[in-house]
Amino acid sequence: MAEHTKSEHIKPEYIKPQEKREERLVRILSKDIEGKMKLYAGLTKIKGVSWTFSNAVCRTLKISKNKTIGSLTEEEIQKITDFIKNPKLPDYILNRRKDIETGKEKHLTGTDLDLRKDFDIKKLKKIKSYRGLRHAAGLPSRGQRTKAHFRTNRKRGSGIKKKNTEGASKVKTYEGMKKLK
């Protein structure tokens, strides 16, 4: 029989399913997150969850931030999902404070956040506020300078014209050289 050293030690079969589980994708609030990621960073992949909010979720639910997402149990995933949908955190961590319609503090994630943002911009355009007019014109609405920046997809200015290539091609030909002499 051959002797095995520590580096050649064969791993038992019962460890392999755990490794495969960490490679899987975990679905939290309709977002697939890689199982190898740490919980703290993985939660930020969900639209509407910031680093601060992710940290608050980990601390409130008393789950280690360094735990990988693939190693979470179904109960922990459900707890995280329920908490993100209805967080009990201070108002300054939430992303929709003093909602225009209800006046309450909310936290929106995923498609709810996208829809609410679009509705807010449409409302600003409808009432023709300054911000709404800037959104309609495709210009910045927060006071940035626009002389040199925000010029993408604009037509060329009147001072910038394309050079005429026909005149340059005549000079290069033999006949054009005769005319120049």
Helices and strands as residue ranges (DSSP letters): G 13-15, H 16-23, E 25-28, E 31-34, H 39-42, G 43-45, H 51-61, G 69-71, H 74-85, G 91-93, H 111-126, H 130-137, H 165-172, H 174-180
